[in-house]
Amino acid sequence: MLVTDDLMPGMGGTELADALHAIKPDAPVLVISGYAESHGINPALLRLAKPLRKDELAESLSQRRG
């Protein structure tokens, strides 16, 4: 499972997810963003907005693990 921020220096979360999926297509991904807009984020990726609530994060992680 990959949990990543959307905006990072050098490579964004969506690009990181794409790189992971190139070698492990079924890997679950959770992208966390501080922005309300989701432009540029693959709609197939689960996205959470910051600030996160603990229960919201726990639920999302549980869903992604299957």
N, C-alpha and C positions, 0 to 999 in steps of 0.2 A: 504494500500500500504506500502510495506517495501522498504526503500532505505538504503542500507548497504554497508560498505566497505568490500572488499574481505578478507583482513587480519586483524584480531583483536585478542587481547589476549583472550585465553580461548575457543573461538568458532569463526570459520570463517564465512564469509557471506553465503557460500553455505550451511553450516550446520545450520545456523540460518534460511535460507529459507526453508530447509527441515523440521525443527521443526515447523515453521509457517504452512507449507503446510499439516503437519500431523493433525492440528486442523482446518485449513481453506484452503482447497485444491485450491480454486479459487483465493486466494490472489495474486495480482500482486507484482512482485519483480523486483528491479533494483539493480544489483551488480556493485559497482564501484571499479576499480582496478588501482593501479599505475604500474602494470606490463604489458608489451606488450603480454606476453604469457598468455593463458587462461587455462592452465593445472589445472585440478581439479574443474573447474567451470562447473556446469551442463549446457550443451549446450541449454537447454530449457529456461534458465534464460537470461533475457536481461542484457547485460554487457556494461559498458562504461569505457573507459580508462581515467585516469587522465593525465594531467590536463584537466578539463572539460571547454567547452565553455558554456556560459549561454543559448544560443539558442539550443545547442545540448541537454543539460539537460532538458530544457523546452519541447522540442519535444519528448524526451523519456518518460517523465512523462505523457505527454498528451496521447501518444500511450498506455501506460500501464493502464491508467484510463478508456480507452474505450471511 
